[in-house]
Structure formats: C-alpha cells, structure tokens
Amino acid sequence: MRKWLPLFAACLGTLMLLIDVTIVNVALPDMAADLDTGLSGLQWIVDGYALALAALLLVLGSLADRIGAKPVYLAGLGLFTIASLACGLAGDAPVLVAARVFQGIGGAAMFATTLSLLHATYTGRDRGIAFGTWGAVAGAAAGLGVVLGGVLTDLLSWRWIFFVNLPIAAVTITLSAMVFQASRRQPGRTVDVPGMLAFTVVATGVTFGIIRGGEHGWSDGGALLALAAGALAAVSFIVIESRSAAPMFPLALLRNGMFGGTLLSASGQAFAAFAAAPLLSLWLQQQLGLSPLRAGLAMLPLAVAAFLTSGLAGRVLHDVSAEWTVGAGVIAIGAGSGLLTLIDAGSSWTAIVPGFVVIGIGVGISAPALVSTGMAAVAPQQSGTAAGAVNTARQLGLALGVAVLGTVFRNTAGDERRLATADFVHGLDAAVTVAGAVGVIFGAVAFVLLRRARTASATATESPVLVA
C-alpha cells in the first residue's frame, strides 16, 4: 500500500483546490448577511479564486519545470493553507476576496504540478491507475463541494468551509514532503513573467469592468478604465507572446483548429455549466427558504449525472471523434442551461432537476475528452502546455461567466437586496438564457472547427495515388 501514498497525497491536494471552486456557492447567502455585501461582493468571492487559477496555471507550470514540481507543490500547499485560515477569519468582503486570491495562487501551484508528480512517480499500468484515480477525484470534487459546503454552513458556519482545509492540508503537506521524490529540473527553462502579468491584467480588467459596469452603469469611469486596460493588455500579451523565446502560451497553437476548438469548448463548458450556480444558490435559499444543506443537495443532480455519464462515456465513446464528445457535449450543456428557464415564481427546487441532469450529461460527455483532445492536437513536447491551457480556459470561462451572468441578472432584476420572487426569477431566467446561448454557440463553433481539423488531418495523411 505504501506505493499508493503519493497518489493519496496528490488526490488530497487536488480535492481541496477543486472543492474550493464550488464549496462557496451554497454559503454565499450566509456570507452576504454576515459580511453585509451584495451581489458584486459575492461575485468577487467566487471570481477571485477562479481568476488566480486561470492567470497562474501556465506560468507556475513553467516554474515547476525549472525548479522542480515538488517544491512548487509544497509551496502551493503552504500558501493555500495560510490563505484558507485568512478566509475563515475575514471580517469583511474585501479581506475575504483578497484571501481567496491568495488561495487561488496556491491552488494554481498545486494544480500545475500534481500530474507531473504522478507522472514522475509511477510507470506502466500503475501510471494509468494513478491518472484514472486522480481524474475520478477531480470529477467528484464539484459534487462534494456543494454538499460539504451545505453541511459545514448548516452545522457550524460558513467560515468552516475554509477552516476544514487546515487539518487536511497539514496531512497533505507532511505526506507530500515524505513520499514524493525530487523531480527533474530544467534550470535553463525561462518563466514568462511579462506574459503572465499581461494575461492577469486582461482577465482581471475585463472581469472587473463587467462587474463594475453592471453595478454602476456602463458609463461609469471605473468600468470603462478597467475594460480599456484589459483591451490594452490583450494587445500587449499578443506582442509579448509573439516575440518571446519561451512564451507562456505559443500563439501558433491557435492556428491549430483542433486545439482552438478544444479551448473554445473548455471555456464554454465552464461558462454554461457552472457560472449560474451562485445565482441558483441565492434563489434556493433566499427565495425558497432552503437551508444551505438542502440547497447543496438540490444542486447535486448535476454532479451525479456528470459522474455517471463520464464513467459510461469513457467506455462507450472512446473511439468517437472529438466533435461529438467535446463539441456536442457543450451544446448539450447549453440545452440544459436553457431548461433552467422553466423556473418561475411558483417553482419549487425540483424545477432545476431536468436542466441539471442534461447539463451533467453534457459535462460527463465533454469533460473526459477535453484535456486528452487538446494534448493530442499538439506535438508531444507541448502536451504540458496544452493541458495547462485547457484548464486555464475552463477557469477563465467560469470567472467571466460569473461576471457576465451576475451583470445580466442585476440589469434585468434590479437591486438584489430588495427583490420580490418574481423579479428575482425574471433576472435568473435572463442569466440562464445567456448561459444556454453561450453553451450552444461555443459548442457549435467548436464542433465545426473540430470536424474541419479532423477532415483536414485525414486528407493530409492519405497516400497519393500514382497513375502510370
């Protein structure tokens, strides 16, 4: 059993960092009341974490290649632990948001290194078992997050959704320090700090601008300045990456239709499937009066459907082309989000079940294929960058989705602190309609890109017929 201790340590760290993406959703109403914050503050509690993950995954992966995966993983665990304590002790929303950002930085260091550590630790059949187990744990995290968040918030308080990380992290740090061997280093590998900074400004500026514009109006100077800064940083990022000898993200990869379609699907999946979760949690608790635990259980069908479908899809859809798994899977997510418009002012929690089941099926079909399709689309030496880019696209899709849907909700429903149920549902319907449209459009475009890329690849590999 000792040989599986490294897998246990990697899975514990992964479980913590991915649970913390969703564990806050059912605690948001209690946070809003305790910290006296509104929708924009709640959006940042979710987005601070997701943005840090998105901005730093690739650059921390490069740093791990340079100095070794083990020290980066341990440093990430340490920062995640300290930030979790700060989250639990936060006395106001800005402090909690700042702590969530640092939590995300630690989580990015962990997420960027776990697969490298497992790859270096196991070989042959054991490696396949390790990767499969890690994938199952990662897939289960979303479902565990909403239930665990509900249990802790109900029985103790929302602060314990962060305090619970402390003993788990202590075990993970101790175990990881003992069982992982020093990993291979590439001292000559450079870290693209300018690219990282530019990408961070793009993601943060656009997200801040959307949230600020929704709250204060689109003529607000702060919103316009943030959006302008994001646009300028985007141009700078393109220039930096095109001239860098070791870019964080090689722009030439975007000319690859298979890879571009995968990135589009990854961002669309996260946007359409998960960005409305904070609003749905507020509806379940503030409008229907459910407890945090019952709200978490009400949201569980999505994770259950995804888990069951991914297990079946892995066996049945193994040889199905990517446009049907990655592209059509995201279209299904969009259709499921559209079903959430069945919610009306007289609905009970069961109104979300049909939509959640269809979304879960779409996630179960698309999620297992996303990373493998992205990695297969590029040269073997770029597979690590490809995997990191797909996970970055997911987190960026979630962060922008939370910002956009929150803004759509506020502009449609009005001030969320003084809403009647009918107004709340009107705003919620508008938000899930946008989520559904993003899923269908992104999935359809990805479907076309993936099919064209597959057809072009098949044509290129055909041997020419020589006529004598």
N, C-alpha and C positions, 0 to 999 in steps of 0.2 A: 504493500500500500504506500510505502514511502515514495515510490516513483511518481505518484499522483499528487503529492503535496504541492509541487509548483503549479499544477493545473488548478488546484484548490485556491492557491493564493491569487492567481491571475483572475479566476472567476469571482472571487470575493471583491476584488478591486473593481472589476467591470460591473458587477451587480450594483455596487454602491453608486458609481458615477452615472449609470443609466437610470437607476431608480430615481435619482435626484432630478432627472428631467421631468418626471411625471408626478413625483410624490407631493409636490407643492399644490397640484391642481385642486384637490379636494380640501386643502387647508386655506385656500385663498379667501373665502368669506370671513373666517376667523381672523386671518391676518389683517384684512381690511378694517374690521371692527376694532381690533386691539391696537393697531398702528395708526388708525384714523387716516387711511389712504383710500383713494378712489381707483378707477379702472386703470389710469395711466401708471400709477404706482404698482399695481398688480401685474400689468404687462411687463414692467421692467424687472420685477422679481422673477418672472419666467425667462425673459429675454436676456438678462444679464448673464445668466448661466449659459444659455444656448449660443450667444454671440461669442463669449470667450472660447467655448469649444470650437466653434466654426473658425475663428480667427487664428487659432494657435495650433490646430492639429498638425498641419503640414510642416510648419517651422519646427515644432518640437520633435516631430519625426526625424527631421534633418539633424537636429541637435543630438538625438539619441544615436543616430548613425555615427556621429563624430566622437562622442564621449562614452557611448555605451548605453544600452537600453536599461540596464538595472539601476544605475544611479538616477536616471531621469524618472523612472517609475517610482523609486523610493522618494525622490524629492516631490513628485506629484502627490503621492500619498500623504506626505507630511503637510504640504500646503492645503490639501483637501480637508485634512483633519482639523487644522487650525481654523480654516475658513468655516467649517461646519460649526465649530464652537462659537465663532463670532456671529453666525447666522442665528443660532439659538438664543444668544444673549442680546441681539439687536433691539434697541429701544425705539427706533423709528424706521420708516421705509427707506430713506436714503442709505442708512447704515446697512440695512439688510440687503439692498441692491448691491452695494459695494462688496459685501461679504460673498454674495452669490457670484460676482465676477471672479473673485479670487478662487472660489470653489470651482468655477469653470476652468480656470487656468490649471489648477491641479488635476481636474478631470481630463483635460486635454493631454497632459503629460502621461497620464495613465492609459488613456485610450490609444495614444500614438505608439505605445510600447508593448502592450500585452501580447499581441500576436507575434511580435519579434521575439519576445522572451519564450513563448511557447515553441516557436519555430526552432530556436536555438537549443531548446531543452529536449525535444522529442524528435524521433525519426520514424520513418516507415509507418506501420499500422498504428503505432502509438500516437504519432502526429495527427493522423486522421481522426482518431478518437478524441484527442485533445481539442482540435479545432471544432469538431462536431459538438462537443460538450460546451465549449465556450459560446458557440453560436446559439445553442439552446438556452443558455443562461441569459445571453443578451436579448433573446426574443421574449423571455419570460419577464424581463425587468419592468416593462410598461404595465403589465397586469398586476404585478406585485406592488408597484409603486402606488397605484390608486387605492388598493386595499390597505396596504401598510399605512399610508398617509391617513386614511379614514380611521383605522384602529387607534393610532397614536393620538390623533387630534381629538377623537371622542373620549378616550380613556384618560389622557394626560393633558396635552395642549399642543398647539401647532409647533411649538418650539422643539418638541421631542422628535419631530421628523428630521431634525438636524442633529440633535444630541445622540440619537440612536447610531449615528455613524461613528461615534468616538470609540466604543469598545470593539466594533467590527474593524475599524481602521487600525487599532492597536494590534489586534491579532494579525491582520494582513501585513503590516509593516514588519513585525517580528518574524513572521513566517517567510516573507519575501526576502528579507536580509539573509536568512539561513539557507534557503533552498535554491535560489537562483544563482547560477554561476556568472562570473564576469563575462559579459558578452563582447563580441568582436567590435573593435572601434575602427573608424576611418578618420584618422587625425587630419587628413587633407581635405575632408569634406567641409565645404563652407555653409554657413547658415545665412539664409537670405533675410536679414533683418529689415532692409528697406522695403522689400516686397511685403513682409509681414505687417509692417507699420501702415503701408498704403492700403492693404486689404482690410485692416482693422478700421481705418478711417472710413473706407467705403461702407462696410457693413454697419458700423455704429452711426455714421452720419445719416444714412438712408433710413435706418430704423428709428433713430431719434426724430428725424424730420417728419416721418409718417405719424408717429405717436403725438408729437407736438402739434402738428397741423390738425389732427383730429380733435385735439383738446382745445386749442386756442384759435383755430381757423387757419385757412391756407394762405392768408396774407400776413400771418404772424412772422415777425422778423427772425426769431429764433428758428422756426421751422424752415424758412427759406435759406437761411445761412447754413443750417445743417445739411439740407439737400444739395446746396451748391458745393459745400465742402466734400460731400460724398461723390458728386459728379467729377470734381477736380481730382480727387484721389483715385477715382477709377481710371482716368486718363493717365495719371502718374503710374498706377500699377501696371498698365499695359506697356508703358515705356520702360519701366524698371525691369519687368519680366522679359521683354524682348531683347534687352541689352545685357542681362545678367549672364555670367558664365555658368552659374549654378542656380537657376531660378527656383523659387518655391513651387511654382506651377508653370511648366513649359507650355506656352501658349499654342505651340504647334499641335498639341494634343486636341485642341478644339476643332482642328480640321478633320479629325477622325470622326466620321458620322456615328459609328458605334459608340464611341466614348462620349461624344456630345449628347447623344440620345440617352445614355445612362445617367449623365449628370442632370439632364432636364427631368428625367423620371424621379431621381432621388430627391430633388428639391420639391417637385410637385407632389410626391408621395407624402412628405412631412407636412407640407402646407395643407393639403386637402384632408389628411387623416387626423392630424393632431392639433392644428393651430386653433381650432374652435373649442378644444377641451376646457380652457379656463372659463369661457362664457357658458358652456353647458354645466359646469360645476356650480357657477353662480346661479343659474336657473334652477337646478335641482335643490339647492339649499336655501337661497334667498326667496325664491318664488314658490316652490313646492314645500319648503319646510323640512326637507330630509336632513338627517344627521350626516356628518362627514362620512361615517362608516357606510350608511345606506347609500349615500351618493357614490362612494367608491365602488360598492357592489353593483350599483346600477350601471356604472361605466365599464364593468368587467367583460360584458359580452364581446367587445371589440378585441380585447387581448386573447380571450378564449378562442374566438373564431380564427384569429391570426395564427395562434399556436397550432390548432388542429389542422388548418389548411396548409401551413408550411411543412408540417410533417408528411402530409399526403402529397403535396406538390413536389417535395424532394424525391419521391419515388416515381410518381406518375409523369411529372413534367420535366424530367431530367434531360430528355433529348428534344424538347420543344424549343423552337427558335425564340430568340430574345424579345422580338417584337410582341409575342403573345404572352410572355411572362412579365417582362419589365414594362412594356408599353400598355398592353391591355389590362394588366393588373392595376396600373394607376388610373386608367379610365374607369375601372370598377370602383375604385376608391371615390372618384368624383361622383359616380352614380349614387353611391352610398351616402355621401355628404348631401346630395340633393334630396334623398329620402328624409333627411332630418327636417326638411321644411314641412313635414307632416305635423310637427309640433304646433299646437295652437293654444289659445289662452285657457282652454279647458282640459288640456292634456295632462296625463299622469306620466310618471317616469318611464312607463313601458313604451311611450311614443318614440324613444330613441333606439329601441332594440332592433327594429328592421334595418335602419341605417347603419347602426354599429356592426351588425352581423355582416352586411355587404362590405362595409369598409374593412372589417377584419379579414374577410376572404381576399379582398384585393391586396391588403398588406401581406397576407400569407403567401400569395402567389408571387408578388413582386420582390419582397424583401430578400429572400434567399438568393435570388438571381442578380441583384443589383451589383454587389461587390464583385462577384465572380465574372459577370459580364464586363464590367469596367476593367478588371485586371486582364481578362482575355483579349481585350481590344488593343492593348499596348504591348510593346516589347517587354520581355521578362525583366530586364533591368529597371523598368519603370513601373513595375507592378505595385511596389510600396507606395509610390506617389499616386497611382491610380486609386488604390484603396482609400488612402487618406483624402483624396479629392472627393470621392463619392460620399464619405462620411461628413466631410465639410459641407457639401451641397445639402445633405439632409438637415444639418443643424442650422444652416443659413436659411433654408426653406421654412423651418419651424420658426426661427426668430422673426423673419419678415412676415410670415403668416400671422403670428400673434399680433404684430403691429398693425397689419392691414385689416384684419378682421375686427380688432378692437376699435379701430377708427371707423370702419363701416358700421359697426354696432352703435357707436356713440352718435354718429351723424344721422342715423335712422331713428334711434330710440330716444335720444336726448340725454339728460343728466341721469346716470345710472343710480344715483343716490335717492332719487325721487320718482322712481318709475312704478307705474301700475303694471300688473302682469301682462296686459295686452300690449303695452308699449315695449316691455322687455322682449316679449315673443316676436314682435314686429322687427326689432333690431336683430334678434337672434336669427330669424329667418333670412334676413338680408345677408348676415355674415356667412351662414352655411351655404347660401346660394352662391356667393363668391367662391367659397372653398370648393364647392362642387364644380363650378366652371373652371377653376384653375386645374383641378384634377383631370377633367375631361380634355381640356385644351392641351395641357402639358403632355398627357398620356398619348393623345392623338398625334401630336407633332413628333414625340419620341418614337411612336410606332412607325411613322413614315421614315424617319431618319435611320432607325434600326433595320427596317426592311431594305431600304436602298443600300445601306452599307453591306448587308449580308449578300444581296444580289450582286453588288459590285465585286465583292470578295470572291464569290463563286465564279463569276465570269472571268476574273483575273487568273484564277487557278486552273481554268480549263486549258487543256493542251491544244495547240492549233492543229488543224487537220491539213496535212500536206498532200497536195494533188500532184501526181507525177505527170 
